[in-house]
Amino acid sequence: MPDLPHLLAFIAAGWLLNLTPGPDVLYIVANSLRSGVRAGIVGGFGVLTGCFVHIFAAAIGVGTLMATSAAAFTVLKYVGAAYLLYLGLRMVLSRAGPPADMTQAAATAIPSRSLKEIFMGGFWTNVLNPKVALFFLAFVPQFIAPDADHKGLYFVLLGVLFNLNSIPIVVGWAAFAGWMARKSTVQKGMHWLDRAAGVLFIGFGLKLAFTDAPAVRAGH
């Protein structure tokens, strides 16, 4: 394991990376705005569960296969892009709900989808994104000494630490979005926020679809 200064650098870098907006953050914020802080946190924990899949897959070599096999990367990226496009289109085409009192809505925060659906949505948003696997393969090994024994074990331990370290950021994004949802101006424009989030999801999906596999990029 890295020494204390490197470990603190790992934690700080993880916080900064989790603060960066992307499909996972957008998923947390969108669900928190629409259905309350609890829904945003549940969606975030779905995302973190998806991260565990990438961590263990990378540790046993599946992530390395995706990083070196253009075919494996391409299959997963198109499935992931299709899922992001599906989420985006569903948001863009959603109908506006009846106006509601903001105080009452914030107090009840009844999800339009079940918490299980929200959790699984976050899980698949993360699992089907091969760029997350490549991120772990690129980021975590920087904090493992080249001559260290049991590199796979250290990779898993650091990956788990990264995920646990992400929990305050997940809760913070959900709480921030929940606070924003209590603003009357945000409540009035909630349907348009849904559509804007949908457009962003479509953009993320298209960006992923046109991302080259690492081996292909290296040849350019």
C-alpha positions as CSV (number, residue, x, y, z in Angstrom):
1,M,0.0,0.0,0.0
2,P,1.2,3.6,-0.5
3,D,2.6,5.5,2.4
4,L,0.5,8.1,4.2
5,P,1.4,11.1,1.9
6,H,0.6,9.1,-1.2
7,L,-2.6,7.7,0.4
8,L,-3.8,11.3,1.2
9,A,-3.0,12.3,-2.4
10,F,-5.1,9.3,-3.6
11,I,-8.0,10.4,-1.4
12,A,-7.8,14.1,-2.5
13,A,-7.5,13.1,-6.2
14,G,-10.6,10.8,-5.8
15,W,-12.6,13.7,-4.3
16,L,-11.6,16.0,-7.2
17,L,-12.5,13.4,-9.8
18,N,-15.9,12.7,-8.2
19,L,-16.7,16.4,-8.2
20,T,-16.3,16.5,-11.9
21,P,-19.7,16.4,-13.7
22,G,-20.3,13.4,-15.9
23,P,-23.0,10.8,-16.6
24,D,-22.9,9.4,-13.1
25,V,-23.1,12.8,-11.4
26,L,-25.9,13.9,-13.8
27,Y,-27.8,10.7,-12.9
28,I,-27.6,11.5,-9.2
29,V,-28.6,15.1,-9.6
30,A,-31.5,14.4,-12.0
31,N,-33.0,11.8,-9.6
32,S,-32.5,14.1,-6.6
33,L,-34.2,17.0,-8.4
34,R,-37.1,14.9,-9.6
35,S,-37.7,12.6,-6.6
36,G,-35.9,13.9,-3.6
37,V,-32.5,13.5,-1.9
38,R,-33.1,9.9,-0.9
39,A,-33.6,9.0,-4.6
40,G,-30.4,10.8,-5.5
41,I,-28.4,8.9,-2.9
42,V,-29.9,5.6,-3.9
43,G,-29.0,6.3,-7.5
44,G,-25.5,7.3,-6.4
45,F,-25.1,4.0,-4.5
46,G,-26.2,2.2,-7.7
47,V,-23.3,4.0,-9.4
48,L,-20.9,3.0,-6.7
49,T,-22.0,-0.6,-6.9
50,G,-21.2,-0.5,-10.6
51,C,-17.8,0.8,-9.8
52,F,-17.2,-2.3,-7.7
53,V,-17.8,-4.4,-10.8
54,H,-15.1,-2.4,-12.7
55,I,-12.7,-2.7,-9.8
56,F,-12.9,-6.5,-9.5
57,A,-13.0,-7.0,-13.3
58,A,-9.9,-4.9,-13.7
59,A,-8.2,-6.8,-10.8
60,I,-8.8,-10.2,-12.6
61,G,-7.8,-8.9,-16.0
62,V,-11.2,-8.2,-17.7
63,G,-10.4,-4.5,-17.7
64,T,-7.0,-5.1,-19.3
65,L,-8.8,-7.1,-22.0
66,M,-11.0,-4.2,-22.8
67,A,-8.1,-1.8,-22.8
68,T,-6.2,-4.0,-25.4
69,S,-9.1,-5.5,-27.4
70,A,-10.8,-3.1,-29.8
71,A,-13.6,-5.6,-30.3
72,A,-14.4,-6.0,-26.6
73,F,-14.2,-2.3,-26.0
74,T,-16.5,-1.6,-29.0
75,V,-19.2,-4.0,-28.0
76,L,-19.4,-2.6,-24.5
77,K,-19.2,1.1,-25.6
78,Y,-22.1,0.6,-28.0
79,V,-24.3,-1.1,-25.4
80,G,-23.4,1.7,-22.9
81,A,-24.1,4.4,-25.5
82,A,-27.4,2.9,-26.3
83,Y,-28.4,2.8,-22.6
84,L,-27.4,6.5,-22.1
85,L,-29.4,7.4,-25.3
86,Y,-32.4,5.5,-23.9
87,L,-32.2,7.4,-20.6
88,G,-31.8,10.7,-22.4
89,L,-34.7,10.2,-24.8
90,R,-37.0,9.1,-22.0
91,M,-36.2,12.3,-20.2
92,V,-36.6,14.5,-23.3
93,L,-40.0,12.9,-24.2
94,S,-41.4,12.8,-20.7
95,R,-44.6,14.7,-20.1
96,A,-44.8,17.5,-17.6
97,G,-46.6,16.5,-14.4
98,P,-49.3,18.6,-12.7
99,P,-48.1,21.6,-10.7
100,A,-47.4,20.9,-7.0
101,D,-46.7,22.9,-3.9
102,M,-43.0,22.9,-3.5
103,T,-43.0,22.5,0.3
104,Q,-45.3,19.5,0.2
105,A,-43.3,18.0,-2.7
106,A,-40.0,18.4,-0.8
107,A,-41.5,16.9,2.3
108,T,-43.0,13.8,0.7
109,A,-40.5,13.4,-2.2
110,I,-42.3,10.4,-3.7
111,P,-40.2,8.9,-6.5
112,S,-41.8,8.6,-9.9
113,R,-39.8,5.4,-10.1
114,S,-39.2,2.8,-7.4
115,L,-35.9,3.1,-5.5
116,K,-34.9,-0.3,-6.9
117,E,-35.3,1.0,-10.5
118,I,-33.3,4.1,-9.6
119,F,-30.6,2.0,-8.0
120,M,-30.4,-0.3,-11.0
121,G,-30.4,2.6,-13.4
122,G,-27.3,4.0,-11.7
123,F,-25.7,0.6,-11.7
124,W,-26.1,0.1,-15.4
125,T,-25.2,3.6,-16.2
126,N,-21.8,2.9,-14.7
127,V,-21.2,-0.8,-15.6
128,L,-22.0,-0.2,-19.3
129,N,-19.4,2.6,-19.6
130,P,-16.0,1.1,-20.6
131,K,-14.4,4.4,-19.9
132,V,-14.9,3.8,-16.2
133,A,-12.9,0.6,-16.5
134,L,-10.1,2.3,-18.3
135,F,-10.1,5.1,-15.7
136,F,-9.5,2.6,-12.9
137,L,-6.8,0.9,-15.0
138,A,-5.1,4.2,-15.5
139,F,-5.6,5.9,-12.2
140,V,-5.2,3.2,-9.4
141,P,-1.8,1.6,-10.5
142,Q,-0.1,5.0,-10.1
143,F,-0.4,4.5,-6.4
144,I,1.0,1.0,-6.4
145,A,4.8,0.5,-6.1
146,P,6.1,-1.3,-9.3
147,D,8.0,-3.8,-7.1
148,A,5.0,-4.4,-4.7
149,D,3.9,-8.0,-4.2
150,H,0.2,-8.9,-4.6
151,K,-0.5,-6.0,-6.9
152,G,-4.0,-7.4,-7.6
153,L,-4.9,-7.2,-3.9
154,Y,-3.6,-3.7,-3.6
155,F,-5.6,-2.7,-6.7
156,V,-8.8,-4.0,-5.1
157,L,-8.1,-2.4,-1.7
158,L,-7.4,1.0,-3.4
159,G,-10.4,0.6,-5.6
160,V,-12.6,-0.1,-2.5
161,L,-11.1,2.9,-0.8
162,F,-11.8,5.1,-3.8
163,N,-15.5,4.0,-3.7
164,L,-15.9,4.5,0.0
165,N,-14.2,7.9,-0.4
166,S,-16.8,8.7,-3.0
167,I,-19.8,8.4,-0.6
168,P,-19.5,11.9,0.9
169,I,-19.4,13.4,-2.7
170,V,-22.5,11.3,-3.7
171,V,-24.4,12.5,-0.7
172,G,-23.2,16.0,-1.3
173,W,-24.4,16.1,-4.9
174,A,-27.8,14.6,-3.9
175,A,-28.2,17.1,-1.0
176,F,-27.3,20.0,-3.2
177,A,-29.7,19.0,-5.9
178,G,-32.4,18.4,-3.3
179,W,-31.8,21.9,-1.9
180,M,-32.0,23.4,-5.4
181,A,-35.3,21.6,-5.9
182,R,-36.9,23.5,-3.0
183,K,-36.4,26.7,-5.0
184,S,-39.7,27.8,-6.6
185,T,-37.9,28.8,-9.8
186,V,-36.4,25.4,-10.1
187,Q,-39.8,23.7,-9.3
188,K,-41.5,25.7,-12.0
189,G,-38.9,24.7,-14.6
190,M,-38.5,21.0,-13.4
191,H,-39.9,19.6,-16.7
192,W,-37.4,21.7,-18.7
193,L,-34.6,20.6,-16.3
194,D,-35.6,17.0,-17.1
195,R,-35.4,17.7,-20.8
196,A,-32.0,19.5,-20.4
197,A,-30.7,16.5,-18.4
198,G,-32.0,14.2,-21.2
199,V,-30.1,16.2,-23.8
200,L,-26.9,15.9,-21.8
201,F,-27.4,12.2,-21.5
202,I,-27.9,11.9,-25.2
203,G,-24.7,14.0,-25.6
204,F,-22.8,11.6,-23.3
205,G,-24.1,8.6,-25.2
206,L,-23.1,10.0,-28.6
207,K,-19.7,11.0,-27.2
208,L,-19.2,7.4,-25.9
209,A,-20.4,5.9,-29.2
210,F,-17.7,7.8,-31.1
211,T,-14.9,7.1,-28.6
212,D,-12.1,5.1,-30.2
213,A,-10.8,2.0,-28.4
214,P,-7.3,2.6,-26.7
215,A,-5.5,0.3,-29.1
216,V,-7.1,2.1,-32.1
217,R,-6.1,5.6,-30.7
218,A,-2.6,4.4,-30.1
219,G,-2.2,3.6,-33.8
220,H,-3.1,7.2,-34.9
